[in-house]
Amino acid sequence: MRIAVLGGAGFIGSAFVRELNKRGIRPLVVDLLTYAGRLENLKDTDHEFVKADVRDQSIHEILKQADLVVNFAAETHVDRSIYKPQDFVTTNVLGTINVLEAARRFGFEYAHISTDEVYGEECGNEDSPLNPSSPYSASKASADLFVKAYVRTYNVKAIIIRPSNNYGPRQFPEKFIPKIIIRTLLGLHVPIYGDGRQERDWIFVEDTARIIADLLERAEWKGEVYNIPGKQTVSNLELVKLLSEVMGKEIKIKFVSDRPGHDRRYCMSTRLSYETTPLKEGLRKTYEWYLENEWWWRPLIADKFFKEDEPWK
Ligand SMILES: NC(=O)c1ccc[n+]([C@@H]2O[C@H](COP(=O)([O-])OP(=O)(O)OC[C@H]3O[C@@H](n4cnc5c(N)ncnc54)[C@H](O)[C@@H]3O)[C@@H](O)[C@H]2O)c1
């Protein structure tokens, strides 16, 4: 089976490529290599690589021979979506429609990677209404609706997968956990948005990759939704405390103003059954990876969304 991984040079996409390699599969990786996509993330993996933009017509020719396309390609940072939403609309919405058009033409199975953020703050299951708060989650929710529309209207074979907050090796330093680790290693304070009591459900990225690979084998491709919660919810302040224990270091926190539209919590259930890595164990693996791979993160710390306390401004 020919599998294409869109956005495979990013954080979760590259973990998914590693999971496919474990299963003896050599995928085609298609990625634009934006600020978040790096060939370093695919070091020591077995894959074919094509640089391309999901918004571009050229994607059709590239995906023509695929049997299955898994789409991780997206703009993913909520703060950036508040600062400048336009790329979130073009990549996350129009890019998805472009890939759906290719699925309509060539008939491949399409796994769309969405997020728990589309549900907003209310607890729910796979059938809950979408209630996004940020430009990021609004773009992801819009894309999900187009996937459903293409299933209904054109019989495209597709599914929607909604993981909760991922963490692990190779996550860009703008995101909360790598930001805490790297800033603490550099002796800097960690900005905490609002009161720090917002709750997030964390899942180790290797679990997400494994669960996605497993569910692709049993999907019905009728537009069904699969939630992937980590089932380990903590507040941001509790997370800082856990990381401080794991790192054996004091983490200097600084309360700053809250991110506009900041959801207090995400909270979804799942109909899948799986095990996840205990949070503390996953945090330890993640910390060790950042300790050993300074070459990976050092070139990225000049970035506004790593450096500033309230970068959305
Ligand atoms: N990280 C999380 O906690 C999380 C949680 C739930 C869902 N998701 C979803 O999972 C997917 C992957 O997230 P991630 O954290 O790995 O993101 P990431 O930002 O690390 O990687 C995104 C990848 O997409 C590529 N890309 C961006 N625009 C592109 C374009 N126009 N054409 C081709 N490639 C493009 C980037 O180069 C990068 O390699 C996204 O769809 C995201 O919404 C992420």
Ligand as a Chemical Component Dictionary entry (heavy atoms), coordinates in Angstrom:
data_LIG
# 
_chem_comp.id                   LIG 
_chem_comp.type                 NON-POLYMER 
_chem_comp.pdbx_formal_charge   0 
_chem_comp.three_letter_code    LIG 
# 
loop_
_chem_comp_atom.comp_id 
_chem_comp_atom.atom_id 
_chem_comp_atom.alt_atom_id 
_chem_comp_atom.type_symbol 
_chem_comp_atom.charge 
_chem_comp_atom.model_Cartn_x 
_chem_comp_atom.model_Cartn_y 
_chem_comp_atom.model_Cartn_z 
_chem_comp_atom.pdbx_ordinal 
LIG N1  N1  N 0  0.667  19.325 18.455 1  
LIG C1  C1  C 0  -0.495 19.098 19.045 2  
LIG O1  O1  O 0  -0.605 19.143 20.271 3  
LIG C2  C2  C 0  -1.711 18.748 18.216 4  
LIG C3  C3  C 0  -2.860 18.315 18.890 5  
LIG C4  C4  C 0  -3.977 17.958 18.133 6  
LIG C5  C5  C 0  -3.946 18.054 16.765 7  
LIG N2  N2  N 1  -2.822 18.496 16.126 8  
LIG C6  C6  C 0  -2.838 18.550 14.660 9  
LIG O2  O2  O 0  -1.879 17.618 14.217 10 
LIG C7  C7  C 0  -1.276 18.075 12.996 11 
LIG C8  C8  C 0  0.230  18.129 13.160 12 
LIG O3  O3  O 0  0.555  19.003 14.234 13 
LIG P1  P1  P 0  2.068  19.260 14.663 14 
LIG O4  O4  O 0  2.065  19.664 16.072 15 
LIG O5  O5  O -1 2.910  18.137 14.210 16 
LIG O6  O6  O 0  2.404  20.550 13.764 17 
LIG P2  P2  P 0  3.769  21.165 13.307 18 
LIG O7  O7  O 0  3.539  22.638 13.248 19 
LIG O8  O8  O 0  4.919  20.647 14.095 20 
LIG O9  O9  O 0  3.951  20.598 11.823 21 
LIG C9  C9  C 0  3.151  21.010 10.748 22 
LIG C10 C10 C 0  3.827  20.533 9.457  23 
LIG O10 O10 O 0  3.008  20.950 8.354  24 
LIG C11 C11 C 0  3.861  21.515 7.352  25 
LIG N3  N3  N 0  3.078  22.489 6.583  26 
LIG C12 C12 C 0  2.549  23.660 7.041  27 
LIG N4  N4  N 0  1.929  24.299 6.027  28 
LIG C13 C13 C 0  2.048  23.498 4.935  29 
LIG C14 C14 C 0  1.596  23.617 3.595  30 
LIG N5  N5  N 0  0.911  24.688 3.176  31 
LIG N6  N6  N 0  1.866  22.617 2.740  32 
LIG C15 C15 C 0  2.582  21.523 3.139  33 
LIG N7  N7  N 0  3.052  21.364 4.394  34 
LIG C16 C16 C 0  2.782  22.355 5.272  35 
LIG C17 C17 C 0  4.992  22.163 8.135  36 
LIG O11 O11 O 0  6.146  22.388 7.326  37 
LIG C18 C18 C 0  5.217  21.147 9.246  38 
LIG O12 O12 O 0  6.116  20.143 8.835  39 
LIG C19 C19 C 0  -1.915 19.422 12.696 40 
LIG O13 O13 O 0  -2.969 19.242 11.798 41 
LIG C20 C20 C 0  -2.453 19.880 14.053 42 
LIG O14 O14 O 0  -3.565 20.734 13.891 43 
LIG C21 C21 C 0  -1.709 18.854 16.833 44 
# 
loop_
_chem_comp_bond.comp_id 
_chem_comp_bond.atom_id_1 
_chem_comp_bond.atom_id_2 
_chem_comp_bond.value_order 
_chem_comp_bond.pdbx_ordinal 
LIG N1  C1  SING 1  
LIG C1  O1  DOUB 2  
LIG C1  C2  SING 3  
LIG C2  C3  SING 4  
LIG C2  C21 DOUB 5  
LIG C3  C4  DOUB 6  
LIG C4  C5  SING 7  
LIG C5  N2  DOUB 8  
LIG N2  C6  SING 9  
LIG N2  C21 SING 10 
LIG C6  O2  SING 11 
LIG C6  C20 SING 12 
LIG O2  C7  SING 13 
LIG C7  C8  SING 14 
LIG C7  C19 SING 15 
LIG C8  O3  SING 16 
LIG O3  P1  SING 17 
LIG P1  O4  DOUB 18 
LIG P1  O5  SING 19 
LIG P1  O6  SING 20 
LIG O6  P2  SING 21 
LIG P2  O7  DOUB 22 
LIG P2  O8  SING 23 
LIG P2  O9  SING 24 
LIG O9  C9  SING 25 
LIG C9  C10 SING 26 
LIG C10 O10 SING 27 
LIG C10 C18 SING 28 
LIG O10 C11 SING 29 
LIG C11 N3  SING 30 
LIG C11 C17 SING 31 
LIG N3  C12 SING 32 
LIG N3  C16 SING 33 
LIG C12 N4  DOUB 34 
LIG N4  C13 SING 35 
LIG C13 C14 SING 36 
LIG C13 C16 DOUB 37 
LIG C14 N5  SING 38 
LIG C14 N6  DOUB 39 
LIG N6  C15 SING 40 
LIG C15 N7  DOUB 41 
LIG N7  C16 SING 42 
LIG C17 O11 SING 43 
LIG C17 C18 SING 44 
LIG C18 O12 SING 45 
LIG C19 O13 SING 46 
LIG C19 C20 SING 47 
LIG C20 O14 SING 48 
# 
